[in-house]
């Protein structure tokens, strides 16, 4: 017999605009404000403050003041929270902080390793001891490969600057693929105009102004335009004979990745000052020496192939065939040395922690990184725009690191591991002040010290269950979950498993429970992410059917989603209804950072997710009064306008689609096609 349920705060009176304002502040420095979810790269990480609010809003009754609970230690130990698309673990971490019983599942072993590492209890003393042991074993050895001679003294090299090259078929001239010969300038050039340029004639490093269009080389005294390069769009242009060709066509003809050469370095002298210098024989000999020692670390250096895929085709087109080809020999040697030292750590928890730290360091130390410039974090990492992008002017950073390093093992230890330990001992939330700034408010009495388990038999209120499996088939008992809070993947966006393989091929060698050591990919046929909307909808529906099975009759499915295309909304609607759910409510909420590359590059940026609150259809007997979608839409916009938050046309479109799906669901529709949703949207005359 169906029952009537009380509305939750999420279904009535949820202060989405106030929570979004807090989330906006968090988004600017996620790695500082939510370090447990930032110990390692993962894609489309949602904001911790949002998911804390969603969990509270899903538990508490309508019209409760969210912020009466938001800054307090809570003890929801009778509430089970499950995330079937765990990713970096935002839901699980927030559930643990709120004292709930947490379950997380992800089909990708890299994601599972990240979350287990972030949540696992470990003493600060043991972490520091283990780090210093690694440092003693290999820190100095790695650093010897990042040294230079300056004023007759040995100094540290912060960065080596590289450029891809092509040999012109017609005139046999080597072409350096500079987009511009200015390779370094300040992040705020109008305030600090000084820049560095490499002479295209002799290779000398000249100091110029960032907007100079003519300069005289201090070495060969030839005039050249620092703004000019040998690359025009996706083509190279031979400066000798004028031959033009698409770079990708050149690599296809030759059947090999482009050659690379060092042309400059940045050193830090023994007084702490930085200098830009050219490459000399010492640098070349040091690099050549790294190639001699690679064979000593064959066991730890991956030889796995890169498989075809939506994202991996981006580099396969440039003839990269193995993941190791994305690194130069010095980087491979450094990570081989580091891997061996980590593999010798006896304690499993410590070995996994430092393996994950090393894996995170890979993102900042490969030949697909580039230089962001002075006055900011120097290294633009591989996945800064979520994809695999061939870099013509790579930056090689110091893998172990030294004073003023960016993206190195030692600096990430401080900024990720130590910061994570601090946060786990004393979690905090952001609180907005009247000035618009946010203060950190410590959640008194709360900590995230816990031990995870992979076994349902060991799962209890103090032990989060972290599973690595297909979430369409779990061993969870029927009706054991109160809230399902998640962020499913998009059907036609970044393919997580294809990109996660970059890390996986290194991690699987370190005996930390990632993979079987034999498989060369994390890709699985069952993963929900799919470029075909029908397959995506079907696989998402399978996970939601399993979610329906494990969810209590009065439980709620809560998930965030947005899409710019009608087919994306159709896919998710059909998955929801096909799994036996009805959409009870939708609300907009802050998504990723507004200045993220993926968002800012979009024609119509989307900064807000839509939160779907769903109930079991066969149990949901709320007296449904179909609301006026136009009135609801106007009410939401009014609340955003009054809050002072920016709500783009893309965000408005997301909100409109969501409200239409809610109405279609509550009017009895069990599946729709694109024409259904487009007709419903057009009838409102709002888009």
Beta strands, then each sheet from edge to edge (+ up, - down):
strand 1: 80-83
strand 2: 101-106
strand 3: 147-150
strand 4: 153-167
strand 5: 174-176
strand 6: 182-185
strand 7: 194-198
strand 8: 205-209
strand 9: 215-216
strand 10: 223-224
strand 11: 231-232
strand 12: 235-237
strand 13: 244-246
strand 14: 259-268
strand 15: 274-278
strand 16: 370-371
strand 17: 379-380
strand 18: 395-397
strand 19: 428-432
strand 20: 438-442
strand 21: 465-468
strand 22: 481-486
strand 23: 551-561
strand 24: 581-590
strand 25: 608-616
sheet 1: 21+ 2+ 1+ 22+ 23+ 25- 24+
sheet 2: 3+ 4- 5+
sheet 3: 3+ 4- 14+ 15-
sheet 4: 3+ 4- 18+
sheet 5: 6+ 7- 8+
sheet 6: 9+ 10-
sheet 7: 11+ 12- 13+
sheet 8: 16+ 17-
sheet 9: 19+ 20-
end
